C-alpha cells in the first residue's frame, strides 16, 4: 500500500485548532443557559462544546499529519 501524500498546511491552521479547542472546552462546554433581553434561553453547552472540540481536535490531527508527511518544498513555493 503506497503512502498518500499529505497537503502542506499553514502554521495558522495549527494555531486556530489549538485556540479553538481551548475556547470550546473552557467557554462553550460549561455554558448551560444564555440570558437575553427577552429572558433566559436554553442552551446545551455540553453538546455544542463537545462538537466544537471534536472538530478542532480533528484539525489539530490534520496539522500534525501535515507536519510529519507533507513535503516542505511545496509550502515554500507559495
PEPE-V152083 format. One record per pair of residues at least 12 apart in sequence whose C-alpha atoms are under 7 Angstrom apart, sorted by sequence separation. I is the first residue (numbers start at 0). J is the second residue. D is the distance in Angstrom with one decimal. If there is no record, write none. Layout:
BEGIN
I,J,D  I,J,D
END
This chain:
BEGIN
31,43,5.4  31,44,5.3  30,44,4.6  29,44,6.0  28,44,4.8  29,45,6.6  27,44,5.6  28,45,4.8  28,47,6.9  28,48,4.0  27,48,5.0  28,49,6.7  24,48,6.1  23,48,5.2  23,51,6.0  24,52,6.4  23,52,5.6  20,52,4.9  20,55,5.3  19,55,5.9  20,56,6.5  16,55,4.8  16,56,6.8  16,58,5.7  17,59,6.8  16,59,5.4  13,59,6.0  13,62,5.7  8,62,6.3  8,65,6.1  7,65,5.5  6,65,6.2  5,65,5.7  7,69,5.2  5,68,5.8  6,69,5.8  7,70,6.9  5,69,4.8  4,69,6.6  7,74,6.1
END
